[in-house]
Amino acid sequence: MSHIDRYTCEEAFHRLDDYLDRELPADQMDCVREHLETCAMCASEVEFEQAVIDDVRGKLRRIRAPADLMSRISALIASARGADPEPS
């Protein structure tokens, strides 16, 4: 993609999740950012999605996990590694 190419709303929308997670390659991040600077509708969608993400993160910080959760997760990971060891 050359630098003068612009994303359409559809192209930007398909990349929003990865954009918000900062998982796009730098050139795609730039293209989405440029699109958002010129498209109020898509910028509004990003603001909404970011607000939802922030709200969920805030709620997760206030929720107490069961005391034995970490030990159960650790046991499952250890079991999975035993069944399918990771390469060294």
PDB file with SEQRES, HELIX, SHEET and CRYST1 records, atoms N, CA, C and O in Angstrom:
SEQRES   1 A   88  MET SER HIS ILE ASP ARG TYR THR CYS GLU GLU ALA PHE          
SEQRES   2 A   88  HIS ARG LEU ASP ASP TYR LEU ASP ARG GLU LEU PRO ALA          
SEQRES   3 A   88  ASP GLN MET ASP CYS VAL ARG GLU HIS LEU GLU THR CYS          
SEQRES   4 A   88  ALA MET CYS ALA SER GLU VAL GLU PHE GLU GLN ALA VAL          
SEQRES   5 A   88  ILE ASP ASP VAL ARG GLY LYS LEU ARG ARG ILE ARG ALA          
SEQRES   6 A   88  PRO ALA ASP LEU MET SER ARG ILE SER ALA LEU ILE ALA          
SEQRES   7 A   88  SER ALA ARG GLY ALA ASP PRO GLU PRO SER                      
HELIX    1 AA1 CYS A    9  HIS A   14  1                                   6    
HELIX    2 AA2 LEU A   16  LEU A   20  1                                   5    
HELIX    3 AA3 ALA A   26  THR A   38  1                                  13    
HELIX    4 AA4 ALA A   40  ARG A   62  1                                  23    
HELIX    5 AA5 LEU A   69  ALA A   83  1                                  15    
CRYST1    1.000    1.000    1.000  90.00  90.00  90.00 P 1           1          
ATOM      1  N   MET A   1       0.854  -1.171   0.000  1.00  0.00           N  
ATOM      2  CA  MET A   1       0.000   0.000   0.000  1.00  0.00           C  
ATOM      3  C   MET A   1       0.899   1.233   0.000  1.00  0.00           C  
ATOM      4  O   MET A   1       1.772   1.362   0.859  1.00  0.00           O  
ATOM      5  N   SER A   2       0.696   2.128  -0.945  1.00  0.00           N  
ATOM      6  CA  SER A   2       1.499   3.344  -0.969  1.00  0.00           C  
ATOM      7  C   SER A   2       0.972   4.328   0.068  1.00  0.00           C  
ATOM      8  O   SER A   2      -0.157   4.204   0.543  1.00  0.00           O  
ATOM      9  N   HIS A   3       1.790   5.287   0.407  1.00  0.00           N  
ATOM     10  CA  HIS A   3       1.431   6.235   1.459  1.00  0.00           C  
ATOM     11  C   HIS A   3       0.233   7.096   1.079  1.00  0.00           C  
ATOM     12  O   HIS A   3      -0.461   7.601   1.961  1.00  0.00           O  
ATOM     13  N   ILE A   4      -0.024   7.273  -0.217  1.00  0.00           N  
ATOM     14  CA  ILE A   4      -1.142   8.123  -0.617  1.00  0.00           C  
ATOM     15  C   ILE A   4      -2.479   7.382  -0.589  1.00  0.00           C  
ATOM     16  O   ILE A   4      -3.533   8.010  -0.692  1.00  0.00           O  
ATOM     17  N   ASP A   5      -2.448   6.076  -0.452  1.00  0.00           N  
ATOM     18  CA  ASP A   5      -3.690   5.315  -0.343  1.00  0.00           C  
ATOM     19  C   ASP A   5      -4.400   5.670   0.947  1.00  0.00           C  
ATOM     20  O   ASP A   5      -3.770   5.961   1.964  1.00  0.00           O  
ATOM     21  N   ARG A   6      -5.719   5.641   0.888  1.00  0.00           N  
ATOM     22  CA  ARG A   6      -6.538   5.913   2.066  1.00  0.00           C  
ATOM     23  C   ARG A   6      -7.459   4.733   2.287  1.00  0.00           C  
ATOM     24  O   ARG A   6      -7.916   4.101   1.335  1.00  0.00           O  
ATOM     25  N   TYR A   7      -7.733   4.437   3.559  1.00  0.00           N  
ATOM     26  CA  TYR A   7      -8.692   3.395   3.875  1.00  0.00           C  
ATOM     27  C   TYR A   7     -10.111   3.931   3.718  1.00  0.00           C  
ATOM     28  O   TYR A   7     -10.397   5.088   4.026  1.00  0.00           O  
ATOM     29  N   THR A   8     -10.979   3.071   3.237  1.00  0.00           N  
ATOM     30  CA  THR A   8     -12.402   3.382   3.246  1.00  0.00           C  
ATOM     31  C   THR A   8     -12.913   3.116   4.660  1.00  0.00           C  
ATOM     32  O   THR A   8     -12.199   2.564   5.497  1.00  0.00           O  
ATOM     33  N   CYS A   9     -14.154   3.514   4.912  1.00  0.00           N  
ATOM     34  CA  CYS A   9     -14.748   3.230   6.222  1.00  0.00           C  
ATOM     35  C   CYS A   9     -14.746   1.722   6.488  1.00  0.00           C  
ATOM     36  O   CYS A   9     -14.445   1.285   7.598  1.00  0.00           O  
ATOM     37  N   GLU A  10     -15.079   0.937   5.477  1.00  0.00           N  
ATOM     38  CA  GLU A  10     -15.124  -0.514   5.651  1.00  0.00           C  
ATOM     39  C   GLU A  10     -13.741  -1.072   5.993  1.00  0.00           C  
ATOM     40  O   GLU A  10     -13.614  -1.914   6.882  1.00  0.00           O  
ATOM     41  N   GLU A  11     -12.714  -0.607   5.295  1.00  0.00           N  
ATOM     42  CA  GLU A  11     -11.360  -1.086   5.562  1.00  0.00           C  
ATOM     43  C   GLU A  11     -10.905  -0.695   6.970  1.00  0.00           C  
ATOM     44  O   GLU A  11     -10.301  -1.500   7.678  1.00  0.00           O  
ATOM     45  N   ALA A  12     -11.194   0.524   7.364  1.00  0.00           N  
ATOM     46  CA  ALA A  12     -10.821   0.975   8.709  1.00  0.00           C  
ATOM     47  C   ALA A  12     -11.602   0.194   9.759  1.00  0.00           C  
ATOM     48  O   ALA A  12     -11.039  -0.235  10.766  1.00  0.00           O  
ATOM     49  N   PHE A  13     -12.912   0.010   9.521  1.00  0.00           N  
ATOM     50  CA  PHE A  13     -13.761  -0.678  10.489  1.00  0.00           C  
ATOM     51  C   PHE A  13     -13.278  -2.098  10.737  1.00  0.00           C  
ATOM     52  O   PHE A  13     -13.304  -2.571  11.874  1.00  0.00           O  
ATOM     53  N   HIS A  14     -12.839  -2.783   9.689  1.00  0.00           N  
ATOM     54  CA  HIS A  14     -12.356  -4.163   9.838  1.00  0.00           C  
ATOM     55  C   HIS A  14     -11.064  -4.246  10.654  1.00  0.00           C  
ATOM     56  O   HIS A  14     -10.686  -5.323  11.117  1.00  0.00           O  
ATOM     57  N   ARG A  15     -10.402  -3.126  10.826  1.00  0.00           N  
ATOM     58  CA  ARG A  15      -9.140  -3.113  11.563  1.00  0.00           C  
ATOM     59  C   ARG A  15      -9.264  -2.465  12.948  1.00  0.00           C  
ATOM     60  O   ARG A  15      -8.267  -2.354  13.661  1.00  0.00           O  
ATOM     61  N   LEU A  16     -10.458  -2.040  13.335  1.00  0.00           N  
ATOM     62  CA  LEU A  16     -10.612  -1.277  14.573  1.00  0.00           C  
ATOM     63  C   LEU A  16     -10.183  -2.047  15.814  1.00  0.00           C  
ATOM     64  O   LEU A  16      -9.506  -1.485  16.676  1.00  0.00           O  
ATOM     65  N   ASP A  17     -10.557  -3.310  15.927  1.00  0.00           N  
ATOM     66  CA  ASP A  17     -10.172  -4.080  17.113  1.00  0.00           C  
ATOM     67  C   ASP A  17      -8.652  -4.139  17.248  1.00  0.00           C  
ATOM     68  O   ASP A  17      -8.106  -3.876  18.319  1.00  0.00           O  
ATOM     69  N   ASP A  18      -7.980  -4.484  16.162  1.00  0.00           N  
ATOM     70  CA  ASP A  18      -6.520  -4.556  16.200  1.00  0.00           C  
ATOM     71  C   ASP A  18      -5.908  -3.170  16.385  1.00  0.00           C  
ATOM     72  O   ASP A  18      -4.859  -3.036  17.015  1.00  0.00           O  
ATOM     73  N   TYR A  19      -6.553  -2.142  15.843  1.00  0.00           N  
ATOM     74  CA  TYR A  19      -6.071  -0.771  16.039  1.00  0.00           C  
ATOM     75  C   TYR A  19      -6.137  -0.394  17.516  1.00  0.00           C  
ATOM     76  O   TYR A  19      -5.178   0.142  18.071  1.00  0.00           O  
ATOM     77  N   LEU A  20      -7.271  -0.676  18.147  1.00  0.00           N  
ATOM     78  CA  LEU A  20      -7.430  -0.350  19.561  1.00  0.00           C  
ATOM     79  C   LEU A  20      -6.481  -1.150  20.437  1.00  0.00           C  
ATOM     80  O   LEU A  20      -6.040  -0.668  21.480  1.00  0.00           O  
ATOM     81  N   ASP A  21      -6.164  -2.370  20.020  1.00  0.00           N  
ATOM     82  CA  ASP A  21      -5.217  -3.214  20.757  1.00  0.00           C  
ATOM     83  C   ASP A  21      -3.769  -2.931  20.367  1.00  0.00           C  
ATOM     84  O   ASP A  21      -2.847  -3.535  20.915  1.00  0.00           O  
ATOM     85  N   ARG A  22      -3.572  -2.020  19.427  1.00  0.00           N  
ATOM     86  CA  ARG A  22      -2.239  -1.658  18.907  1.00  0.00           C  
ATOM     87  C   ARG A  22      -1.506  -2.877  18.361  1.00  0.00           C  
ATOM     88  O   ARG A  22      -0.314  -3.064  18.607  1.00  0.00           O  
ATOM     89  N   GLU A  23      -2.239  -3.704  17.616  1.00  0.00           N  
ATOM     90  CA  GLU A  23      -1.664  -4.929  17.066  1.00  0.00           C  
ATOM     91  C   GLU A  23      -1.485  -4.881  15.548  1.00  0.00           C  
ATOM     92  O   GLU A  23      -1.151  -5.893  14.932  1.00  0.00           O  
ATOM     93  N   LEU A  24      -1.702  -3.730  14.955  1.00  0.00           N  
ATOM     94  CA  LEU A  24      -1.513  -3.593  13.510  1.00  0.00           C  
ATOM     95  C   LEU A  24      -0.074  -3.195  13.212  1.00  0.00           C  
ATOM     96  O   LEU A  24       0.589  -2.569  14.040  1.00  0.00           O  
ATOM     97  N   PRO A  25       0.406  -3.560  12.029  1.00  0.00           N  
ATOM     98  CA  PRO A  25       1.712  -3.039  11.609  1.00  0.00           C  
ATOM     99  C   PRO A  25       1.645  -1.503  11.552  1.00  0.00           C  
ATOM    100  O   PRO A  25       0.568  -0.929  11.387  1.00  0.00           O  
ATOM    101  N   ALA A  26       2.785  -0.859  11.687  1.00  0.00           N  
ATOM    102  CA  ALA A  26       2.841   0.602  11.769  1.00  0.00           C  
ATOM    103  C   ALA A  26       2.158   1.291  10.590  1.00  0.00           C  
ATOM    104  O   ALA A  26       1.471   2.295  10.778  1.00  0.00           O  
ATOM    105  N   ASP A  27       2.339   0.763   9.375  1.00  0.00           N  
ATOM    106  CA  ASP A  27       1.724   1.421   8.216  1.00  0.00           C  
ATOM    107  C   ASP A  27       0.196   1.354   8.273  1.00  0.00           C  
ATOM    108  O   ASP A  27      -0.482   2.301   7.875  1.00  0.00           O  
ATOM    109  N   GLN A  28      -0.347   0.238   8.766  1.00  0.00           N  
ATOM    110  CA  GLN A  28      -1.798   0.122   8.896  1.00  0.00           C  
ATOM    111  C   GLN A  28      -2.321   0.992  10.037  1.00  0.00           C  
ATOM    112  O   GLN A  28      -3.396   1.580   9.925  1.00  0.00           O  
ATOM    113  N   MET A  29      -1.569   1.076  11.130  1.00  0.00           N  
ATOM    114  CA  MET A  29      -1.944   1.978  12.229  1.00  0.00           C  
ATOM    115  C   MET A  29      -2.061   3.399  11.695  1.00  0.00           C  
ATOM    116  O   MET A  29      -3.011   4.114  12.012  1.00  0.00           O  
ATOM    117  N   ASP A  30      -1.083   3.805  10.879  1.00  0.00           N  
ATOM    118  CA  ASP A  30      -1.092   5.149  10.309  1.00  0.00           C  
ATOM    119  C   ASP A  30      -2.304   5.361   9.406  1.00  0.00           C  
ATOM    120  O   ASP A  30      -2.944   6.411   9.462  1.00  0.00           O  
ATOM    121  N   CYS A  31      -2.622   4.367   8.574  1.00  0.00           N  
ATOM    122  CA  CYS A  31      -3.763   4.496   7.660  1.00  0.00           C  
ATOM    123  C   CYS A  31      -5.081   4.596   8.429  1.00  0.00           C  
ATOM    124  O   CYS A  31      -5.946   5.398   8.078  1.00  0.00           O  
ATOM    125  N   VAL A  32      -5.232   3.791   9.466  1.00  0.00           N  
ATOM    126  CA  VAL A  32      -6.462   3.867  10.263  1.00  0.00           C  
ATOM    127  C   VAL A  32      -6.518   5.229  10.950  1.00  0.00           C  
ATOM    128  O   VAL A  32      -7.560   5.885  10.930  1.00  0.00           O  
ATOM    129  N   ARG A  33      -5.423   5.660  11.553  1.00  0.00           N  
ATOM    130  CA  ARG A  33      -5.377   6.954  12.236  1.00  0.00           C  
ATOM    131  C   ARG A  33      -5.733   8.082  11.273  1.00  0.00           C  
ATOM    132  O   ARG A  33      -6.513   8.970  11.615  1.00  0.00           O  
ATOM    133  N   GLU A  34      -5.165   8.047  10.075  1.00  0.00           N  
ATOM    134  CA  GLU A  34      -5.473   9.076   9.077  1.00  0.00           C  
ATOM    135  C   GLU A  34      -6.954   9.063   8.718  1.00  0.00           C  
ATOM    136  O   GLU A  34      -7.567  10.121   8.571  1.00  0.00           O  
ATOM    137  N   HIS A  35      -7.533   7.873   8.578  1.00  0.00           N  
ATOM    138  CA  HIS A  35      -8.953   7.778   8.268  1.00  0.00           C  
ATOM    139  C   HIS A  35      -9.781   8.376   9.406  1.00  0.00           C  
ATOM    140  O   HIS A  35     -10.737   9.112   9.163  1.00  0.00           O  
ATOM    141  N   LEU A  36      -9.415   8.061  10.632  1.00  0.00           N  
ATOM    142  CA  LEU A  36     -10.167   8.557  11.782  1.00  0.00           C  
ATOM    143  C   LEU A  36     -10.087  10.076  11.905  1.00  0.00           C  
ATOM    144  O   LEU A  36     -11.004  10.710  12.426  1.00  0.00           O  
ATOM    145  N   GLU A  37      -9.003  10.648  11.432  1.00  0.00           N  
ATOM    146  CA  GLU A  37      -8.844  12.107  11.472  1.00  0.00           C  
ATOM    147  C   GLU A  37      -9.774  12.808  10.489  1.00  0.00           C  
ATOM    148  O   GLU A  37     -10.065  13.995  10.641  1.00  0.00           O  
ATOM    149  N   THR A  38     -10.241  12.071   9.479  1.00  0.00           N  
ATOM    150  CA  THR A  38     -11.088  12.701   8.456  1.00  0.00           C  
ATOM    151  C   THR A  38     -12.516  12.182   8.452  1.00  0.00           C  
ATOM    152  O   THR A  38     -13.348  12.713   7.715  1.00  0.00           O  
ATOM    153  N   CYS A  39     -12.833  11.166   9.245  1.00  0.00           N  
ATOM    154  CA  CYS A  39     -14.164  10.559   9.220  1.00  0.00           C  
ATOM    155  C   CYS A  39     -14.771  10.593  10.632  1.00  0.00           C  
ATOM    156  O   CYS A  39     -14.395   9.809  11.503  1.00  0.00           O  
ATOM    157  N   ALA A  40     -15.697  11.497  10.831  1.00  0.00           N  
ATOM    158  CA  ALA A  40     -16.315  11.659  12.152  1.00  0.00           C  
ATOM    159  C   ALA A  40     -17.099  10.422  12.560  1.00  0.00           C  
ATOM    160  O   ALA A  40     -17.135  10.079  13.742  1.00  0.00           O  
ATOM    161  N   MET A  41     -17.726   9.748  11.610  1.00  0.00           N  
ATOM    162  CA  MET A  41     -18.519   8.566  11.941  1.00  0.00           C  
ATOM    163  C   MET A  41     -17.622   7.443  12.485  1.00  0.00           C  
ATOM    164  O   MET A  41     -17.947   6.831  13.502  1.00  0.00           O  
ATOM    165  N   CYS A  42     -16.526   7.180  11.828  1.00  0.00           N  
ATOM    166  CA  CYS A  42     -15.612   6.131  12.297  1.00  0.00           C  
ATOM    167  C   CYS A  42     -14.922   6.552  13.593  1.00  0.00           C  
ATOM    168  O   CYS A  42     -14.709   5.720  14.475  1.00  0.00           O  
ATOM    169  N   ALA A  43     -14.572   7.820  13.719  1.00  0.00           N  
ATOM    170  CA  ALA A  43     -13.958   8.312  14.946  1.00  0.00           C  
ATOM    171  C   ALA A  43     -14.914   8.139  16.120  1.00  0.00           C  
ATOM    172  O   ALA A  43     -14.491   7.801  17.225  1.00  0.00           O  
ATOM    173  N   SER A  44     -16.193   8.368  15.881  1.00  0.00           N  
ATOM    174  CA  SER A  44     -17.201   8.178  16.920  1.00  0.00           C  
ATOM    175  C   SER A  44     -17.282   6.714  17.330  1.00  0.00           C  
ATOM    176  O   SER A  44     -17.424   6.412  18.515  1.00  0.00           O  
ATOM    177  N   GLU A  45     -17.193   5.803  16.367  1.00  0.00           N  
ATOM    178  CA  GLU A  45     -17.215   4.366  16.661  1.00  0.00           C  
ATOM    179  C   GLU A  45     -16.003   3.970  17.506  1.00  0.00           C  
ATOM    180  O   GLU A  45     -16.134   3.184  18.445  1.00  0.00           O  
ATOM    181  N   VAL A  46     -14.846   4.501  17.184  1.00  0.00           N  
ATOM    182  CA  VAL A  46     -13.637   4.197  17.950  1.00  0.00           C  
ATOM    183  C   VAL A  46     -13.783   4.716  19.375  1.00  0.00           C  
ATOM    184  O   VAL A  46     -13.422   4.022  20.326  1.00  0.00           O  
ATOM    185  N   GLU A  47     -14.305   5.921  19.532  1.00  0.00           N  
ATOM    186  CA  GLU A  47     -14.515   6.472  20.873  1.00  0.00           C  
ATOM    187  C   GLU A  47     -15.460   5.585  21.674  1.00  0.00           C  
ATOM    188  O   GLU A  47     -15.220   5.334  22.855  1.00  0.00           O  
ATOM    189  N   PHE A  48     -16.542   5.105  21.038  1.00  0.00           N  
ATOM    190  CA  PHE A  48     -17.491   4.232  21.715  1.00  0.00           C  
ATOM    191  C   PHE A  48     -16.819   2.926  22.131  1.00  0.00           C  
ATOM    192  O   PHE A  48     -16.934   2.503  23.281  1.00  0.00           O  
ATOM    193  N   GLU A  49     -16.123   2.294  21.199  1.00  0.00           N  
ATOM    194  CA  GLU A  49     -15.475   1.016  21.504  1.00  0.00           C  
ATOM    195  C   GLU A  49     -14.411   1.175  22.585  1.00  0.00           C  
ATOM    196  O   GLU A  49     -14.277   0.310  23.451  1.00  0.00           O  
ATOM    197  N   GLN A  50     -13.654   2.269  22.546  1.00  0.00           N  
ATOM    198  CA  GLN A  50     -12.635   2.505  23.574  1.00  0.00           C  
ATOM    199  C   GLN A  50     -13.289   2.708  24.933  1.00  0.00           C  
ATOM    200  O   GLN A  50     -12.762   2.248  25.947  1.00  0.00           O  
ATOM    201  N   ALA A  51     -14.426   3.388  24.968  1.00  0.00           N  
ATOM    202  CA  ALA A  51     -15.140   3.588  26.229  1.00  0.00           C  
ATOM    203  C   ALA A  51     -15.632   2.254  26.794  1.00  0.00           C  
ATOM    204  O   ALA A  51     -15.569   2.035  28.003  1.00  0.00           O  
ATOM    205  N   VAL A  52     -16.120   1.364  25.928  1.00  0.00           N  
ATOM    206  CA  VAL A  52     -16.559   0.035  26.379  1.00  0.00           C  
ATOM    207  C   VAL A  52     -15.378  -0.744  26.952  1.00  0.00           C  
ATOM    208  O   VAL A  52     -15.489  -1.350  28.017  1.00  0.00           O  
ATOM    209  N   ILE A  53     -14.257  -0.728  26.251  1.00  0.00           N  
ATOM    210  CA  ILE A  53     -13.058  -1.428  26.714  1.00  0.00           C  
ATOM    211  C   ILE A  53     -12.623  -0.879  28.068  1.00  0.00           C  
ATOM    212  O   ILE A  53     -12.322  -1.647  28.982  1.00  0.00           O  
ATOM    213  N   ASP A  54     -12.588   0.439  28.201  1.00  0.00           N  
ATOM    214  CA  ASP A  54     -12.173   1.059  29.462  1.00  0.00           C  
ATOM    215  C   ASP A  54     -13.130   0.697  30.593  1.00  0.00           C  
ATOM    216  O   ASP A  54     -12.700   0.463  31.722  1.00  0.00           O  
ATOM    217  N   ASP A  55     -14.422   0.650  30.292  1.00  0.00           N  
ATOM    218  CA  ASP A  55     -15.420   0.297  31.298  1.00  0.00           C  
ATOM    219  C   ASP A  55     -15.247  -1.149  31.763  1.00  0.00           C  
ATOM    220  O   ASP A  55     -15.289  -1.430  32.961  1.00  0.00           O  
ATOM    221  N   VAL A  56     -15.053  -2.059  30.816  1.00  0.00           N  
ATOM    222  CA  VAL A  56     -14.851  -3.473  31.162  1.00  0.00           C  
ATOM    223  C   VAL A  56     -13.577  -3.634  31.991  1.00  0.00           C  
ATOM    224  O   VAL A  56     -13.579  -4.356  32.989  1.00  0.00           O  
ATOM    225  N   ARG A  57     -12.496  -2.975  31.593  1.00  0.00           N  
ATOM    226  CA  ARG A  57     -11.241  -3.066  32.356  1.00  0.00           C  
ATOM    227  C   ARG A  57     -11.447  -2.554  33.782  1.00  0.00           C  
ATOM    228  O   ARG A  57     -10.956  -3.153  34.739  1.00  0.00           O  
ATOM    229  N   GLY A  58     -12.169  -1.451  33.918  1.00  0.00           N  
ATOM    230  CA  GLY A  58     -12.426  -0.906  35.242  1.00  0.00           C  
ATOM    231  C   GLY A  58     -13.221  -1.867  36.110  1.00  0.00           C  
ATOM    232  O   GLY A  58     -12.928  -2.026  37.295  1.00  0.00           O  
ATOM    233  N   LYS A  59     -14.219  -2.503  35.528  1.00  0.00           N  
ATOM    234  CA  LYS A  59     -15.023  -3.465  36.278  1.00  0.00           C  
ATOM    235  C   LYS A  59     -14.209  -4.697  36.650  1.00  0.00           C  
ATOM    236  O   LYS A  59     -14.358  -5.228  37.750  1.00  0.00           O  
ATOM    237  N   LEU A  60     -13.363  -5.149  35.754  1.00  0.00           N  
ATOM    238  CA  LEU A  60     -12.535  -6.319  36.047  1.00  0.00           C  
ATOM    239  C   LEU A  60     -11.555  -6.056  37.184  1.00  0.00           C  
ATOM    240  O   LEU A  60     -11.206  -6.971  37.930  1.00  0.00           O  
ATOM    241  N   ARG A  61     -11.116  -4.821  37.317  1.00  0.00           N  
ATOM    242  CA  ARG A  61     -10.202  -4.491  38.418  1.00  0.00           C  
ATOM    243  C   ARG A  61     -10.909  -4.567  39.770  1.00  0.00           C  
ATOM    244  O   ARG A  61     -10.261  -4.772  40.796  1.00  0.00           O  
ATOM    245  N   ARG A  62     -12.224  -4.404  39.778  1.00  0.00           N  
ATOM    246  CA  ARG A  62     -12.977  -4.414  41.037  1.00  0.00           C  
ATOM    247  C   ARG A  62     -13.514  -5.789  41.403  1.00  0.00           C  
ATOM    248  O   ARG A  62     -13.999  -5.982  42.518  1.00  0.00           O  
ATOM    249  N   ILE A  63     -13.439  -6.743  40.491  1.00  0.00           N  
ATOM    250  CA  ILE A  63     -13.982  -8.079  40.747  1.00  0.00           C  
ATOM    251  C   ILE A  63     -12.919  -8.936  41.420  1.00  0.00           C  
ATOM    252  O   ILE A  63     -11.773  -8.985  40.974  1.00  0.00           O  
ATOM    253  N   ARG A  64     -13.305  -9.602  42.487  1.00  0.00           N  
ATOM    254  CA  ARG A  64     -12.390 -10.518  43.164  1.00  0.00           C  
ATOM    255  C   ARG A  64     -12.545 -11.913  42.565  1.00  0.00           C  
ATOM    256  O   ARG A  64     -13.649 -12.449  42.467  1.00  0.00           O  
ATOM    257  N   ALA A  65     -11.444 -12.465  42.179  1.00  0.00           N  
ATOM    258  CA  ALA A  65     -11.447 -13.834  41.649  1.00  0.00           C  
ATOM    259  C   ALA A  65     -11.452 -14.810  42.821  1.00  0.00           C  
ATOM    260  O   ALA A  65     -10.940 -14.486  43.893  1.00  0.00           O  
ATOM    261  N   PRO A  66     -12.021 -15.998  42.633  1.00  0.00           N  
ATOM    262  CA  PRO A  66     -11.974 -17.006  43.701  1.00  0.00           C  
ATOM    263  C   PRO A  66     -10.532 -17.282  44.112  1.00  0.00           C  
ATOM    264  O   PRO A  66      -9.623 -17.255  43.282  1.00  0.00           O  
ATOM    265  N   ALA A  67     -10.337 -17.544  45.381  1.00  0.00           N  
ATOM    266  CA  ALA A  67      -8.994 -17.719  45.944  1.00  0.00           C  
ATOM    267  C   ALA A  67      -8.187 -18.810  45.243  1.00  0.00           C  
ATOM    268  O   ALA A  67      -6.975 -18.666  45.077  1.00  0.00           O  
ATOM    269  N   ASP A  68      -8.828 -19.877  44.836  1.00  0.00           N  
ATOM    270  CA  ASP A  68      -8.077 -20.987  44.233  1.00  0.00           C  
ATOM    271  C   ASP A  68      -7.956 -20.889  42.712  1.00  0.00           C  
ATOM    272  O   ASP A  68      -7.450 -21.812  42.073  1.00  0.00           O  
ATOM    273  N   LEU A  69      -8.410 -19.794  42.133  1.00  0.00           N  
ATOM    274  CA  LEU A  69      -8.395 -19.663  40.676  1.00  0.00           C  
ATOM    275  C   LEU A  69      -6.984 -19.766  40.093  1.00  0.00           C  
ATOM    276  O   LEU A  69      -6.759 -20.511  39.140  1.00  0.00           O  
ATOM    277  N   MET A  70      -6.032 -19.017  40.664  1.00  0.00           N  
ATOM    278  CA  MET A  70      -4.673 -19.040  40.120  1.00  0.00           C  
ATOM    279  C   MET A  70      -4.055 -20.433  40.203  1.00  0.00           C  
ATOM    280  O   MET A  70      -3.356 -20.857  39.283  1.00  0.00           O  
ATOM    281  N   SER A  71      -4.308 -21.145  41.298  1.00  0.00           N  
ATOM    282  CA  SER A  71      -3.728 -22.485  41.409  1.00  0.00           C  
ATOM    283  C   SER A  71      -4.364 -23.437  40.402  1.00  0.00           C  
ATOM    284  O   SER A  71      -3.681 -24.303  39.854  1.00  0.00           O  
ATOM    285  N   ARG A  72      -5.659 -23.287  40.154  1.00  0.00           N  
ATOM    286  CA  ARG A  72      -6.311 -24.138  39.148  1.00  0.00           C  
ATOM    287  C   ARG A  72      -5.789 -23.823  37.752  1.00  0.00           C  
ATOM    288  O   ARG A  72      -5.552 -24.732  36.957  1.00  0.00           O  
ATOM    289  N   ILE A  73      -5.610 -22.547  37.454  1.00  0.00           N  
ATOM    290  CA  ILE A  73      -5.079 -22.154  36.142  1.00  0.00           C  
ATOM    291  C   ILE A  73      -3.658 -22.674  35.980  1.00  0.00           C  
ATOM    292  O   ILE A  73      -3.307 -23.215  34.931  1.00  0.00           O  
ATOM    293  N   SER A  74      -2.840 -22.509  37.018  1.00  0.00           N  
ATOM    294  CA  SER A  74      -1.455 -23.000  36.959  1.00  0.00           C  
ATOM    295  C   SER A  74      -1.413 -24.508  36.745  1.00  0.00           C  
ATOM    296  O   SER A  74      -0.585 -25.007  35.982  1.00  0.00           O  
ATOM    297  N   ALA A  75      -2.301 -25.230  37.415  1.00  0.00           N  
ATOM    298  CA  ALA A  75      -2.341 -26.689  37.255  1.00  0.00           C  
ATOM    299  C   ALA A  75      -2.738 -27.068  35.837  1.00  0.00           C  
ATOM    300  O   ALA A  75      -2.177 -28.004  35.268  1.00  0.00           O  
ATOM    301  N   LEU A  76      -3.694 -26.356  35.262  1.00  0.00           N  
ATOM    302  CA  LEU A  76      -4.111 -26.640  33.885  1.00  0.00           C  
ATOM    303  C   LEU A  76      -2.988 -26.352  32.893  1.00  0.00           C  
ATOM    304  O   LEU A  76      -2.783 -27.108  31.943  1.00  0.00           O  
ATOM    305  N   ILE A  77      -2.269 -25.264  33.113  1.00  0.00           N  
ATOM    306  CA  ILE A  77      -1.148 -24.936  32.231  1.00  0.00           C  
ATOM    307  C   ILE A  77      -0.065 -26.006  32.336  1.00  0.00           C  
ATOM    308  O   ILE A  77       0.466 -26.463  31.324  1.00  0.00           O  
ATOM    309  N   ALA A  78       0.256 -26.399  33.560  1.00  0.00           N  
ATOM    310  CA  ALA A  78       1.272 -27.437  33.757  1.00  0.00           C  
ATOM    311  C   ALA A  78       0.844 -28.742  33.102  1.00  0.00           C  
ATOM    312  O   ALA A  78       1.664 -29.430  32.494  1.00  0.00           O  
ATOM    313  N   SER A  79      -0.428 -29.086  33.220  1.00  0.00           N  
ATOM    314  CA  SER A  79      -0.946 -30.309  32.610  1.00  0.00           C  
ATOM    315  C   SER A  79      -0.859 -30.234  31.091  1.00  0.00           C  
ATOM    316  O   SER A  79      -0.474 -31.205  30.438  1.00  0.00           O  
ATOM    317  N   ALA A  80      -1.213 -29.093  30.534  1.00  0.00           N  
ATOM    318  CA  ALA A  80      -1.155 -28.925  29.077  1.00  0.00           C  
ATOM    319  C   ALA A  80       0.288 -28.993  28.586  1.00  0.00           C  
ATOM    320  O   ALA A  80       0.558 -29.559  27.527  1.00  0.00           O  
ATOM    321  N   ARG A  81       1.194 -28.432  29.333  1.00  0.00           N  
ATOM    322  CA  ARG A  81       2.605 -28.484  28.942  1.00  0.00           C  
ATOM    323  C   ARG A  81       3.131 -29.905  29.016  1.00  0.00           C  
ATOM    324  O   ARG A  81       3.965 -30.307  28.205  1.00  0.00           O  
ATOM    325  N   GLY A  82       2.653 -30.656  29.976  1.00  0.00           N  
ATOM    326  CA  GLY A  82       3.077 -32.065  30.094  1.00  0.00           C  
ATOM    327  C   GLY A  82       2.581 -32.900  28.949  1.00  0.00           C  
ATOM    328  O   GLY A  82       3.270 -33.811  28.492  1.00  0.00           O  
ATOM    329  N   ALA A  83       1.368 -32.593  28.471  1.00  0.00           N  
ATOM    330  CA  ALA A  83       0.777 -33.350  27.363  1.00  0.00           C  
ATOM    331  C   ALA A  83       1.368 -32.926  26.038  1.00  0.00           C  
ATOM    332  O   ALA A  83       1.485 -33.735  25.117  1.00  0.00           O  
ATOM    333  N   ASP A  84       1.742 -31.660  25.935  1.00  0.00           N  
ATOM    334  CA  ASP A  84       2.270 -31.116  24.681  1.00  0.00           C  
ATOM    335  C   ASP A  84       3.397 -30.169  25.042  1.00  0.00           C  
ATOM    336  O   ASP A  84       3.195 -28.954  25.044  1.00  0.00           O  
ATOM    337  N   PRO A  85       4.580 -30.688  25.348  1.00  0.00           N  
ATOM    338  CA  PRO A  85       5.676 -29.836  25.836  1.00  0.00           C  
ATOM    339  C   PRO A  85       6.039 -28.760  24.829  1.00  0.00           C  
ATOM    340  O   PRO A  85       5.987 -28.969  23.617  1.00  0.00           O  
ATOM    341  N   GLU A  86       6.410 -27.593  25.369  1.00  0.00           N  
ATOM    342  CA  GLU A  86       6.882 -26.499  24.528  1.00  0.00           C  
ATOM    343  C   GLU A  86       8.304 -26.791  24.075  1.00  0.00           C  
ATOM    344  O   GLU A  86       9.100 -27.350  24.830  1.00  0.00           O  
ATOM    345  N   PRO A  87       8.624 -26.412  22.840  1.00  0.00           N  
ATOM    346  CA  PRO A  87      10.001 -26.626  22.378  1.00  0.00           C  
ATOM    347  C   PRO A  87      10.975 -25.764  23.163  1.00  0.00           C  
ATOM    348  O   PRO A  87      10.643 -24.653  23.576  1.00  0.00           O  
ATOM    349  N   SER A  88      12.180 -26.283  23.367  1.00  0.00           N  
ATOM    350  CA  SER A  88      13.164 -25.509  24.148  1.00  0.00           C  
ATOM    351  C   SER A  88      14.076 -24.720  23.270  1.00  0.00           C  
ATOM    352  O   SER A  88      14.956 -24.018  23.767  1.00  0.00           O  
TER     353      SER A  88                                                      
END                                                                             
